[in-house]
Every structure is written in structure tokens, then in C-alpha cells.
Amino acid sequence: LQKELLKYKQEARNLQGIKDALQQRLVQQDASVLQLKQELLRANMDKEELHNQNADLQRKVEERNRLLAEYKKELCQKDRHLQQHQSKLDEMLRQLSEASYQQVDLERELEHREALLAQCMKREAEE
């Protein structure tokens, strides 16, 4: 009986050792699970933050695209006005050039008439 008792005590000690090892392993696994849950929570929070940043950036891009479209529209209008003014300026320059040519012609004609008048006056004075 004593041998059997020793045998059962030894078996109980072995089982207690196995139990302690299993409990320690369970504690380690619980700690690992807790750590993984914390990492998952952190990852989800990071994901949510990135989602919010992405939504904010998307809103900013849409706003800038809207402003860009408005600026392009304004630029097109200003280009049209500029072309209109350029054509008016070209027409005025053409008219100015024509007027300049006419002025030169009129000045030549005036000089010619003054010369003729001077000749007439000279003849009349001689007569």
C-alpha cells in the first residue's frame, strides 16, 4: 500500500506539475490574446483615423477641383474679352495707320500747294 501510495503521490506531483505548466501556458496565452486584442483595437482606431483623413482629403480635392473649374471658366471669359479687345485694338491701329498715311498725303499736298502759292506770289510780285 505504501508503494502504491508513493506511486500515486508521484503521479499526483507529476499531474500537479503538468497542471501548473498548463496553467502557466494558459496565462501566457491569455496575455497574448489580450495583447492581440489591444493591437487589433489600435489597428481599428488607425484604420478609422485613416478613413477620416481620406474623407477629408477627398473633400479638399473636390473643393479644389470646383475652384479649378471656376478659375478655368473665368480664364476663358477673360480670354474672350482679351480677344475682343485685341481685335478692337488691331482695328484702331489699322485706322490710325490709315489716318497717318492720309495725314502724310495731306501734308504733302499742303506743301505742294504752299509751293505753288509761293510761286504765284513770286510771279505776281515780279509782274
C-alpha positions, 0 to 999 in steps of 0.5 A, spaced: 500 500 500 505 504 501 508 503 494 502 504 491 501 510 495 508 513 493 506 511 486 500 515 486 503 521 490 508 521 484 503 521 479 499 526 483 506 531 483 507 529 476 499 531 474 500 537 479 506 539 475 503 538 468 497 542 471 501 548 473 505 548 466 498 548 463 496 553 467 502 557 466 501 556 458 494 558 459 496 565 462 501 566 457 496 565 452 491 569 455 496 575 455 497 574 448 490 574 446 489 580 450 495 583 447 492 581 440 486 584 442 489 591 444 493 591 437 487 589 433 483 595 437 489 600 435 489 597 428 481 599 428 482 606 431 488 607 425 484 604 420 478 609 422 483 615 423 485 613 416 478 613 413 477 620 416 483 623 413 481 620 406 474 623 407 477 629 408 482 629 403 477 627 398 473 633 400 479 638 399 480 635 392 473 636 390 473 643 393 479 644 389 477 641 383 470 646 383 475 652 384 479 649 378 473 649 374 471 656 376 478 659 375 478 655 368 471 658 366 473 665 368 480 664 364 476 663 358 471 669 359 477 673 360 480 670 354 474 672 350 474 679 352 482 679 351 480 677 344 475 682 343 479 687 345 485 685 341 481 685 335 478 692 337 485 694 338 488 691 331 482 695 328 484 702 331 491 701 329 489 699 322 485 706 322 490 710 325 495 707 320 490 709 315 489 716 318 497 717 318 498 715 311 492 720 309 495 725 314 502 724 310 498 725 303 495 731 306 501 734 308 504 733 302 499 736 298 499 742 303 506 743 301 505 742 294 500 747 294 504 752 299 509 751 293 505 753 288 502 759 292 509 761 293 510 761 286 504 765 284 506 770 289 513 770 286 510 771 279 505 776 281 510 780 285 515 780 279 509 782 274 
